[in-house]
Amino acid sequence: MDFSHIVEPALAVSTDLLVIACLGDPSKDATFRLVDGAVKKALSEAAEAESFEGKSTQSLTFRVTTGLGARRVAVLGAGARGELGPAGLRDLGAQALQLANRLGARSLALVAPALGAAREASTVQHLVEGAVLGAYKFDRYLTGADAKKPTTLKEFGVLTDPKGKKASAAQGRAVKAALERGQVVAAAVNRARTMVNEPAGFMTPSQVAAEAEAIAKKHPAVTVQILGAKKCEELGMGMFLAVGRGSDQESKLVHLTYKPKRARKKVALIGKGVTFDSGGYSLKPSNAMEDMKVDMSGAAAVISAIDAIATLGSDCEVHAVAACCENLVSGRAYKLGDVLTSMDGTTVEINNTDAEGRLTLGDAITFVRTKVQPDEMFDFATLTGACMVALGPYTAGVMSDHEALCKAWLATAERTGEDMWRLPLNGRLREQLKSSVADMRNTGDRFGGAITAGLFLKTFARDTPWVHVDLAGPASLSTARPAQPRGGTGFAVATIVEYLAKR
């Protein structure tokens, strides 16, 4: 699919489908009125007949007979101007694409909502992201004819001025860059989605390593190091190796590095890479285990983000580290009551083998802190059900004791429209992690479970500026929206890229 910036007037564009994103009441929307006048009020008559009010769930399709270069017009409700953010724009882009494919259109021209000059480039970027995300299908294992039916849309154009006023050179460059950036970001999100959606029988620790190797092969500025179990044992990563001990699949520590010629700082991204989580001897019930292929969503996010960062460029040296293993039950599996020694020497009593993510991350954080020595580090993990209880299925919990870094991260998330909320890293709850036989135990009490998990990780982060992102809820969705089908979401990729990649 080719994306372009259309600079001719909306009334003259020769396209199979002209799409208007209507901000609220159509009678007050400038583009709607412009097109309506060209078709002799037929559009407003159709809107009245269909009770179209520009709400975000509404759409209207109109076949054109005269007055326009387009063969059809579609009007999509965009909701109120003040409520339309990045997620809503992505949904509009996805809706436009999906409607075009349903109608069998080969070309589409979408008039971007007029949200002000300051938001023009970001509006275009998010519409394009939505189109690419809305085209995503995980159909590798489907054999029916409908699943293999090709899409028709080949050309996706965006108009930033329905009257076709000549854009300045700077404006034209900004829109072109937004078109390209939107495609790169969305492609990385889709890559992460596919990694999460693949069955655990395929997306093993070795396959995650292969995904990282493919990215490194693609970009000259990216290198990869894969540490097997023997090397991890030499490093003393007792927590990480214990989690994977019950599996026949070898545990792998994946380390991708993007290194520009000159870097202003070094940033590390750490992803939880438990490719399947049975819960170990603290066995999950079947309905809770069924979707545990998603437990490597953090690893998928940080690995896929490197692909986009290397494509767009960054003035930061970026490291993505993922501790990948399976948490299974066997005669070799770690047990309740075991005492594990972490890479930094901290001893941990196991009182729940289903609290395994913090063990893998603890050693990964120590590896990053001591071997990479970053200026900043972030970890991303489907870590606790407690975070979902607190924030629901769409919002990630963010924890940090570094104010400036946490605020910068949350501000970036707001720009991308990925929903994140800060939780307190309350030191009083550390009492729950005390053990009588080791330095600490791996879980606390039921209440405050997301926070005690964060406090556990903080033990290994020490004084390095650090942010923890618990994405247990939004990593996978059971309810689809236009830009997000059911399954893996690729959550956090967009915010990571926004935070690190050049503009």
Secondary structure, DSSP 8 states (H G I E B T S, - for coil): -EEEEE-S-TTT--EEEEEEEE-SSGGG-HHHHHHHHHTTTHHHHHHHHTT----TT-EEEEE--SSSSEEEEEEEE---GGG--HHHHHHHHHHHHHHHHHTT-SEEEEE-----GGGHHHHHHHHHHHHHHHT----TT--STTTT------EEEEES-TT-----HHHHHHHHHHHHHHHHHHHHHHHHHHHHHS-TTTS-HHHHHHHHHHHHHH-TTEEEEEE-HHHHHHTT-HHHHHHHTTSSS--EEEEEEE--SS-SEEEEEEEEEEEEE--TTS---HHHHTTGGGGGHHHHHHHHHHHHHHHH--SEEEEEEEEEEEE--STTS--TT-EEE-TTS-EEE-S-TT--HHHHHHHHHHHIIIII--SEEEEEE---HHHHHHH-SS-EEEE-S-HHHHHHHHHHHHHHT--EEE----GGGGGGG--SSSSEES---STTHHHHHHHHHHHHHTTS-EEEEE-TTTTEESS-BTTB-SEE--TTHHHHHHHHS--
